Amino acid sequence: MVDNRRVDKTKEVFSKEYDKLDHYASILENKDASSEDVLQAFKSLIKDYESLLSDAVKITRIGDVSQYKLLKAKEKIEDLNTKLVESERNVRELNTILMFYIKATDK
């Protein structure tokens, strides 16, 4: 059921592109289309393809930048986690020393 909603949303988001695809396919299937109509459709198809390719390149760049930022954040989290573990160990050692000190001064 979730997949159907996802497909419906995809068709909604890319409705212009699906309409263009249907338009170009109908011209190709039309036996009465003149060579000028086919040539014009082909030129429009190339223009639309260039636009989609440009969008894909932008999306890829954004994805690469986001991935880099996420990897840097992960490294920082791992570094901070290591420091936290070390700090916890130091606190336990200090607590042990404090307990020995308290026992020694109680006498």
C-alpha positions in Angstrom: 0.0 0.0 0.0 2.8 2.4 0.8 4.4 1.7 -2.6 1.2 2.8 -4.4 1.2 6.1 -2.5 4.9 6.6 -3.4 4.2 6.0 -7.1 1.2 8.3 -7.0 3.3 11.0 -5.4 6.1 10.5 -8.0 3.6 10.9 -10.9 2.3 14.0 -9.2 5.7 15.6 -8.7 6.9 14.7 -12.2 3.5 15.3 -14.0 5.0 17.8 -16.5 7.7 15.3 -17.5 5.2 12.5 -17.9 3.0 14.8 -20.0 5.9 15.7 -22.2 6.9 12.0 -22.5 3.3 11.1 -23.6 3.3 14.0 -26.1 6.6 12.9 -27.7 5.4 9.3 -27.8 2.1 10.3 -29.5 4.0 12.2 -32.2 6.2 9.1 -32.8 3.2 6.8 -33.0 1.3 9.2 -35.3 1.8 8.0 -38.9 0.4 11.2 -40.3 2.9 13.4 -38.5 5.0 15.4 -40.9 8.8 15.3 -40.8 8.7 18.9 -39.6 6.5 17.9 -36.6 8.9 15.0 -35.8 11.9 17.3 -36.2 10.4 20.0 -33.9 9.4 17.3 -31.3 13.0 16.0 -31.5 14.4 19.5 -30.9 12.1 20.0 -27.9 13.0 16.5 -26.6 16.7 17.5 -26.7 16.0 20.7 -24.9 14.0 18.9 -22.2 16.7 16.3 -21.8 19.3 19.0 -21.3 17.2 20.6 -18.6 16.7 17.2 -16.9 20.4 16.4 -17.1 21.2 19.8 -15.6 18.8 19.1 -12.8 20.4 15.7 -12.2 23.9 17.2 -12.0 22.7 19.8 -9.5 20.9 17.1 -7.4 24.1 14.9 -7.5 26.2 17.9 -6.4 23.9 18.6 -3.5 23.9 14.9 -2.6 27.7 14.8 -2.6 28.0 17.9 -0.4 25.4 16.5 2.0 27.1 13.2 2.1 30.5 14.9 2.9 28.9 16.9 5.7 27.3 13.8 7.1 30.6 11.9 7.1 32.3 14.8 8.8 29.6 15.0 11.4 29.9 11.2 11.9 33.7 11.5 12.4 33.1 14.3 14.9 30.5 12.3 16.8 32.9 9.3 16.9 35.7 11.5 18.2 33.4 13.0 20.9 32.2 9.6 21.9 35.8 8.4 22.3 36.5 11.5 24.5 33.4 10.8 26.5 34.4 7.2 27.2 37.8 8.4 28.3 36.3 11.0 30.5 34.0 8.4 32.1 37.0 6.2 32.8 38.8 9.2 34.4 35.8 9.9 36.6 35.7 6.3 37.8 39.4 6.4 38.6 39.0 9.7 40.5 36.1 8.2 42.4 38.2 5.2 43.3 41.0 7.5 44.5 38.5 9.6 46.4 37.0 6.6 48.1 40.6 5.5 49.2 41.2 9.0 50.5 38.0 9.1 52.4 38.7 5.7 54.0 42.2 6.7 54.9 41.1 10.0 56.5 38.4 8.3 58.5 40.9 6.5 60.7 
